[in-house]
Every structure is written in structure tokens, then in C-alpha cells.
């Protein structure tokens, strides 16, 4: 029986872009370019390595997002994933972590899975809780923050590195794992992979396909609310210290005045 691997990926705003809030205090996605979250590339890479080591495996990449989120799926498909699922619905606008985990879990259940692989966090929200929320909703064990991961004999095994020690952890499949940016450099899509990705299937689902009600997601269904937002103040030129024999003293006085020392 084929090992069914589902990788959750996110289409995020380019961190180098100039980002702004819309009138409803959600991110104005029309105002900034997006891309596949860099931390999710590590998840795709580890899923591909697990697939390549298995006798029979299939890698599906899954995202929840607007139309442009297909670009993130295509990047993962060009890396080597077999197929993709895109959940898109206007009622998803403003959905928070709780709602997103509900939609992802419903999609994962509908697709069928043995192993779910996620990045340690997204590069925009950086909350890092989606893997745990998915494990709870799916009713399966979670093995998170792994720098090494492998699957053998119906068991997923990995290494979790802490500040003072490393742990060897494992769980029986089906399970949810997340991997860190120390798990191994993600492969760069080849020209052949980019061309092949154009022919790989991308399935589109909306909330009705997943039996999710509109009031369970979106801004109205969110557990968290942004009350206010303000532009970050422009950076000033700073203080210039000219060293004419007293530079060290002036620098120390400045640092002391800022309570840095």
C-alpha cells in the first residue's frame, strides 16, 4: 500500500516587500508579491526524501489561500511533489490559525493520509502551532521540530535538537510531523521539474467540498481580532559620533543614555 504523504504549505507575502493593512485590518495581499514560505520548502524536501526512500509513496502538497496561492503549489510540484490541493473560498478571508487548522484538517481527511509534514512555522505569522492543532483535530500523534526525520515499518522517527540536549522521538503512523530549517537544504527546482509541474494535477476545493460552514472561518469566525494597527515610524539618521579623541567616551555616554549599558 502506497505511503500517503501530505505536506501543508503556505503562500506568504514577500518579507522584502512593502506591506500594508487593508481597511478591515487584514494584510492587503494585492499590494505585495507572494511566494512559498521558505520554512515550508524544508517540509517539502523532507517529504520528498521520505518518498524516495519508500518502496511506494505519493506526495501531495496542500494549501489554503487566494488564487495566487497556486504559485506556492507549483513551486512545490516543480521540486518533485506528485500532486496538489488548493482550498480557495471568498469566505476564508481573515481566517485565523484555529479556522485554518479546521480547513486543513478537513482537506487532509478528504485526501487521505498516513503522514502529514509541515514546516516549523510560516515566515509571516511565525506562530508555529498549526502542526499541533492538526494533530489534535486529526486525532493522531505529533512529532514536532525535527532536524532529522525518517519513516520505516509504519513508524516515523526523528531527532529534536534543544538548547542543551537532543532527543530521539518516534510515533506510529498516521502522524503529524514538523521539521526545522536545520533538517537539510531544500532542492532547487530543475528546468525539467518546472516543465513537469505544469502537467501535474491541482485539485481545487471550496468550503462546501469540505463540509465547513462559512461562520466557522473568516473574520467573523476568528478567535483572534486585530483592534488597531499603525505604520511603523520611519527610521531616523541616528546619532553620528566623530572621534576626535573623545569618541569612546561619547559612545559610552550615548549607550548609557539609551540604557544599553
Helices and strands as residue ranges (DSSP letters): E 3-8, E 11-13, G 29-31, E 34-36, H 38-53, E 57-64, G 67-69, H 70-79, E 83-87, G 90-92, H 97-111, E 115-119, H 130-138, E 141-146, E 148-152, E 155-161, E 166-172, E 175-179, H 191-197, E 202-205, G 207-210, G 214-216, H 218-221, H 247-257
